[in-house]
């Protein structure tokens, strides 16, 4: 009996601590986002400033392949399998103006389905909202807190589309599109070896929570034109 009481006390303590942590996180994210970003800036700014090009996206648009391709061309883009690289590849907030930023966006519905079917949706949603490469399932939390932008795509688009020293590539794209944006960035090499894979169309049910997120974006298009692009293809 005594052991059971101790067990329940531990569970209750864990539950209370978890609720407190979530309350603090909600306060930081919703009411005082600047404080949160100050913490992130201090951790990642030196890493980003060491890059020639920072490749960022909302996921599901072949940004990993783009990063690897540019690395093979000798461009310093950072390793995606490093702590900093993995955490920042889907950030919704630009943290510095120094490296040239290549922002890849578009085809949001297939992109979300693609990530969900590859079991990346939890991990990538945490990268977008928190710059954290974790598998914590926070989708219900994000759907509640960000009712019009649960995955963070619209906020990311709004932030990067107006960001200094940023270039844009809309998915799906062609080799000519890739070459054009790279020339705008000051890189002059042929892209004949750039591989374009046919887009897989995803239209089968994954889960109720994914359906809810998709339905939100059908009502609130994340890539609605918010401003005139400075540079795009």
N, C-alpha and C positions, 0 to 999 in steps of 0.2 A: 504493500500500500504506500509506504514511504517513498519507494522508488518511483511509483506512478506519479505521486505529487511532484517530485523533483523534475520528472520528465515533462509534466504539464507546465511547470514553472519555466523551464527552459524554452519550451515551445512558445509560451506567452511572451517571454522576453524577446525572443527572436522576431515574433510577429510585430511587437511594438517598435523594435529597432528598425525593422523593414519599413513600417509606416512612416516613421520619422525621416528616414533617408529619402523616401519618395516625396514627402512634403517639402523637404529642403530642395530636392531636385526640381519639383514643380515651381517653387518660388524662384529659383535661379533661372529656369527656362522661360517662365511666363512673365515674371514681374521684374526681374533684374538681370536681363540677358547680358548686359555689358560686363557685369562681374564675372559671369561664366566665361565670356570670351577673353577677358584679361588673363584668366588662368590658362586657357588653351594657348593664347598667344605666347606666353612665357615659355611654354613647353615646345612649341613647334616652329617658331619664327626663324630660328637659326637654320633649321633643316631646309625650309622652303627657300630661304635666301641663298642656299648653296646650289640650287638648281638652275639650269638654263631654261627649262620648260616644265611647268606644273600642269599635268593632265588631270582633269577633274570631270566628273559626270554624276548623274543620279543612279548609274548602274544599268546594266542590260543593254549597253550601246557600244560594246567592243572597246571600251576605254583601256582595258588591260592589254589588248593586242596593240593598240596605238602606242601605249607606253613602251612595250617591248620593241616595237618597230623603230621608234625614235632612238631607243637605247642602242639598237644594232647599227644605227647610222652615226653613232658617236656623240649623240646629244645627251647631256646630263639631265636625266629625268627622275632619278631616284629609283630605288628598288621597291617594287610593290610588296615584296615579302618581308620588308623591314617593318619595324614597329611604326615608325613615322609614316612610311609610304602607305601601309594598309589603313591607318587611321584617317589619313587626310584625302584619300583618293575620291571620296564622295562627300567631302565637307560641304555644308550649305553656305558657308561664310568665307569669303576671301580674306586671308590673314595678312597679306603683304603685297606690295606693288612691284617688288623687285624682279622675280622671274616672269618670263612671258607665260601667260596662262592659256591653255587650250581647253576650252569648255565644250564638251560634247553633250548634246541634248536631243530630245525628240522621241517619237513613237512610244509615248509613255505607257500605253496599255500593254503592248507586247513586252516592253522592258520590265514591267512589274511582274507579269506572268512568268517571264523567263527566269527572273531571280527567284520567284517562289518555287518554281519547279526544280530549280537547282539547289534548293534549301539555303539560299543566300539572303532571303528577304529580311530576316531578323537582324542578321549581322550588318547588312548594308543600311538598313533603316537607322541603326544605332550610330553608324558612321556619319550619316547625314545630319542627324539631330545632335549628336554628342561628340563626334570625332573619336568614337571608341569602337575598336574592333572586337566586339563581344557578341555572343550568341544569345544573350538575354532576349526573351520574347516580350517586347514592349509595344507591340503593334496596337493592342487594345488601349493601352495608355496613350499612345500618340493619337489614336482616333478620337479619344475623348478630349485631349488637350488642344489638338490642332484639328478641329472638326472640318475645316475647309481645305486643309493641306496636311493630311495625316502622314504622308511619306516624306514631306519636306521638299517636294519637287518645285512647287511654285516659289517658295521662299528662296531656294537655291538659284532658280532662274532669274528672279528679280535682283538678287545680289550680284550675280556674275555678269548679267547682261549690261549692267551699268558700271562695271569695275574697270579701272584703269589697266592698260597693258594686257587686255584679255582679247582673245580671238575665238571665233565661234564656228562650230561644225555641227550641222544638223543631221541626225541619223534618220533614215538610211542615207549614206553618201556614196559617191563614186570615187574612183582613183583621181579623176580630174578635180573633184572637190577637195580631196586631200592635198593634192599638189598646189592648188590655188591658195589654200589657207597657210600652207607651209611657206610659200613664197612671200605671203603677207607678213609672216613672222621672221623673214630673213633667211630662210633655209632653201637653198637652190640645188635640189637633186631630184632625179627622176623617181617616180613612184610606181614604175612598172611591176616591181616585186611586191607591192602592197596587196595583200590578199583580201578580197571582198567575198564574204560568205553569204549565200542566200539567207534571207531573214526567215526564221521559223515563226509561223503564225500560231499563236497560242489562243485558243478559244474554249478550252474545256475547264470545268470547275476545279479549283485547287482547294479552297476552303472558304468558309463563310466570311472570315475576317478580310480575306483578299477581295472577295466580291464586294464587301462594303467599301473598301478603299477605292476600288475601281469605280463604283457608283458615285462616290464623292467627286472624283476627277471628271466624270462624265458631266457633272453639273458645274464644276469649277475647273475648267481647262487650265492645267498648270503652265502651259506654254502660250497662253493668250498674250498677244502683243502688248507689252507694257511700255515700250519706248522704241525709238528707232535704233537699230543696231549700229555700232560704230564700224564693225567689220564682220562680215558673215558670208557664208556660201550656202 
